[in-house]
């Protein structure tokens, strides 16, 4: 049994050359790895501020010991399961609902400027809407959520991921499924050096966040 509201946070084990591969082509594997670590820890801190329970679903699924060594024992860590991103998200939602959640929201760790108030607003949307989605600047989405009775697994199936059509296709599928949906503000998904430059200009990025401090401390090295 878990809480009636739950945030699902998708996290990858930080390993050099295995995270933020597009960003690594711009800034190098070492800086990309350090930035990813900062973004994960910032996402966890942000979720703590919401006061809404969250669970961390990690990948690769066999790396529980490594995740616990990094993050400690304070968090609920569960392996991502499924053959692709869509199935992993679908199964994470299904597990949350099967275990008692009535409302669930899933986010990733690539949106450092995402605020606690946006996550809180996402849950507030369930008073009027079946689903909620947050578009990213690259055509994907950074957040998606459902009430249990409006969960729509077909959104995650036969989708071509990592394209600039994912958000629009998902929105179209929600409408065809007769789901009412709230669209949240657009946020920057960090995948390139240009994304980092945009990120530095945003007032919503906390000046005390690990990501912001790393970027400011390495601005010259990263050519920002």
Wavefront OBJ file of the C-alpha trace (Angstrom):
o trace
v 0.000 0.000 0.000
v 1.355 3.420 -0.942
v 0.043 6.954 -0.618
v -2.995 8.120 -2.580
v -0.765 10.619 -4.407
v 2.642 9.598 -5.713
v 5.361 11.032 -7.929
v 7.320 8.571 -10.058
v 10.856 9.827 -10.681
v 12.785 8.109 -13.487
v 16.542 8.042 -12.844
v 19.495 6.447 -14.607
v 22.571 5.283 -12.752
v 25.190 7.986 -13.425
v 27.943 6.301 -15.414
v 30.388 8.045 -17.690
v 29.383 7.645 -21.312
v 25.943 6.258 -20.429
v 24.014 9.393 -19.460
v 23.267 12.610 -21.370
v 24.940 11.294 -24.529
v 23.811 14.221 -26.708
v 25.057 16.738 -24.171
v 28.330 14.820 -23.868
v 28.981 15.389 -27.568
v 28.908 19.132 -26.872
v 30.666 19.399 -23.500
v 32.445 16.060 -22.980
v 31.508 12.909 -21.077
v 32.992 14.048 -17.760
v 31.079 17.350 -17.500
v 27.909 15.697 -18.818
v 28.135 13.074 -16.075
v 28.671 15.662 -13.340
v 25.791 17.742 -14.647
v 23.520 14.713 -14.678
v 24.389 13.952 -11.057
v 23.561 17.552 -10.152
v 20.233 17.378 -11.974
v 19.183 14.160 -10.248
v 19.976 15.511 -6.799
v 18.228 18.791 -7.589
v 15.141 16.892 -8.765
v 15.044 14.969 -5.490
v 15.401 18.173 -3.478
v 12.608 19.770 -5.513
v 10.290 16.827 -4.867
v 10.986 17.020 -1.142
v 9.695 20.591 -1.198
v 6.357 19.444 -2.633
v 5.704 17.277 0.458
v 4.220 14.725 -1.953
v 5.598 11.173 -1.607
v 7.811 9.995 -4.433
v 9.428 6.780 -5.577
v 12.586 6.505 -7.644
v 12.446 4.039 -10.533
v 15.978 3.377 -11.704
v 17.742 1.981 -14.736
v 19.615 -0.334 -15.300
v 17.365 -2.559 -13.170
v 20.235 -4.661 -11.797
v 22.027 -1.669 -10.236
v 20.157 -1.340 -6.932
v 23.329 -1.580 -4.850
v 25.037 1.138 -6.881
v 22.011 3.453 -6.581
v 21.824 2.897 -2.830
v 25.539 3.575 -2.522
v 25.035 6.900 -4.294
v 21.680 8.089 -2.943
v 21.626 6.342 0.427
v 18.834 4.329 2.035
v 16.305 7.110 2.608
v 14.432 6.635 -0.675
v 12.109 4.054 -2.148
v 14.085 2.599 -5.065
v 12.452 0.341 -7.631
v 13.855 -1.004 -10.923
v 12.428 0.140 -14.226
v 11.084 -2.850 -16.143
v 10.089 -3.136 -19.784
v 11.682 -3.339 -23.205
v 11.494 0.375 -24.085
v 10.780 3.732 -22.469
v 7.058 3.489 -23.134
v 6.687 0.102 -21.480
v 8.831 1.206 -18.540
v 6.574 4.204 -17.937
v 3.396 2.192 -18.397
v 4.504 -0.470 -15.919
v 5.640 2.120 -13.355
v 2.211 3.775 -13.449
v 0.462 0.417 -13.302
v 2.455 -0.608 -10.233
v 1.625 2.651 -8.468
v -2.089 2.255 -9.149
v -2.089 -1.446 -8.269
v -0.509 -0.598 -4.916
v -3.149 1.953 -3.986
v -2.339 5.295 -5.582
v -5.326 7.285 -6.846
v -3.230 9.958 -8.593
v 0.240 9.567 -10.071
v 2.623 11.871 -11.896
v 5.835 10.791 -13.642
v 8.810 13.068 -14.257
v 12.393 12.668 -15.394
v 15.579 14.418 -14.346
v 16.360 16.495 -17.455
v 14.439 19.654 -16.462
v 16.564 21.475 -13.847
v 14.316 24.561 -13.839
v 11.208 22.550 -12.926
v 9.716 23.928 -9.713
v 7.856 22.280 -6.858
v 4.834 24.485 -7.589
v 4.477 23.002 -11.093
v 4.418 19.476 -9.677
v 1.884 20.563 -7.056
v -0.215 22.196 -9.778
v -0.158 18.938 -11.721
v -1.884 17.149 -8.860
v -4.298 20.042 -8.426
v -5.373 19.522 -12.021
v -6.956 16.176 -11.146
v -9.875 18.019 -9.539
v -11.021 18.939 -13.056
v -8.976 16.913 -15.563
v -8.335 13.258 -16.330
v -4.682 13.787 -17.209
v -1.909 16.364 -17.126
v 1.134 16.800 -19.363
v 4.086 19.181 -19.465
v 5.663 19.891 -22.877
v 9.425 20.204 -23.259
v 11.105 22.578 -25.697
v 12.382 19.673 -27.812
v 8.934 18.325 -28.686
v 8.820 15.724 -25.931
v 7.312 16.052 -22.466
v 8.828 16.326 -18.996
v 5.769 15.330 -16.951
v 2.714 13.186 -17.438
v 0.104 12.159 -14.916
v -3.278 10.499 -14.451
v -6.022 9.730 -12.061
v -6.294 5.980 -11.560
v -9.625 5.725 -13.352
v -8.334 7.690 -16.345
v -4.983 5.922 -16.781
v -4.451 5.315 -20.512
v -1.758 2.682 -21.220
v -2.156 3.018 -24.983
v -0.329 6.367 -24.805
v 2.920 4.523 -24.232
v 2.597 1.865 -26.907
v 3.949 1.981 -30.480
v 5.319 5.455 -29.883
v 8.472 6.608 -31.665
v 10.396 8.089 -28.750
v 13.046 10.839 -28.812
v 11.440 12.776 -31.640
v 9.936 16.261 -31.797
v 6.463 14.757 -32.241
v 6.127 12.878 -28.951
v 4.212 15.599 -27.098
v 1.793 16.318 -29.957
v 1.223 12.619 -30.619
v 0.559 11.965 -26.924
v -1.865 14.898 -26.738
v -3.664 13.609 -29.825
v -3.982 10.140 -28.302
v -5.379 11.604 -25.071
v -8.026 13.505 -27.010
v -8.951 10.458 -29.074
v -9.342 8.522 -25.806
v -11.789 11.239 -24.667
v -9.533 12.305 -21.815
v -9.645 15.856 -20.553
v -6.089 17.109 -20.188
v -4.326 20.126 -18.687
v -1.187 21.269 -20.463
v 1.439 22.749 -18.138
v 3.990 25.450 -19.069
v 6.822 24.467 -21.403
v 10.261 23.801 -19.881
v 13.772 23.335 -21.241
v 14.954 19.735 -21.582
v 18.741 19.832 -21.240
v 20.341 17.957 -24.135
v 22.732 20.431 -25.762
v 25.126 23.277 -24.969
v 22.508 25.705 -26.272
v 20.039 24.296 -23.743
v 22.553 25.036 -20.995
v 22.833 28.628 -22.214
v 19.075 29.016 -22.097
v 18.998 27.413 -18.664
v 21.444 29.944 -17.268
v 19.151 32.780 -18.357
v 16.077 31.442 -16.574
v 14.972 33.054 -13.331
v 13.151 29.860 -12.355
v 16.458 28.016 -11.947
v 17.339 28.216 -8.273
v 20.539 30.126 -7.667
v 21.420 27.625 -4.934
v 20.811 24.509 -7.023
v 23.697 22.178 -7.685
v 23.089 22.518 -11.416
v 23.242 26.305 -11.357
v 26.352 26.363 -9.183
v 28.085 23.840 -11.457
v 27.231 25.841 -14.571
v 28.385 29.122 -13.056
v 31.600 27.529 -11.812
v 32.403 26.001 -15.202
v 30.950 28.632 -17.514
v 34.210 29.247 -19.328
v 35.164 25.567 -19.587
v 31.732 24.722 -21.010
v 31.783 27.692 -23.406
v 28.581 29.154 -21.986
l 1 2 3 4 5 6 7 8 9 10 11 12 13 14 15 16 17 18 19 20 21 22 23 24 25 26 27 28 29 30 31 32 33 34 35 36 37 38 39 40 41 42 43 44 45 46 47 48 49 50 51 52 53 54 55 56 57 58 59 60 61 62 63 64 65 66 67 68 69 70 71 72 73 74 75 76 77 78 79 80 81 82 83 84 85 86 87 88 89 90 91 92 93 94 95 96 97 98 99 100 101 102 103 104 105 106 107 108 109 110 111 112 113 114 115 116 117 118 119 120 121 122 123 124 125 126 127 128 129 130 131 132 133 134 135 136 137 138 139 140 141 142 143 144 145 146 147 148 149 150 151 152 153 154 155 156 157 158 159 160 161 162 163 164 165 166 167 168 169 170 171 172 173 174 175 176 177 178 179 180 181 182 183 184 185 186 187 188 189 190 191 192 193 194 195 196 197 198 199 200 201 202 203 204 205 206 207 208 209 210 211 212 213 214 215 216 217 218 219 220 221 222 223 224
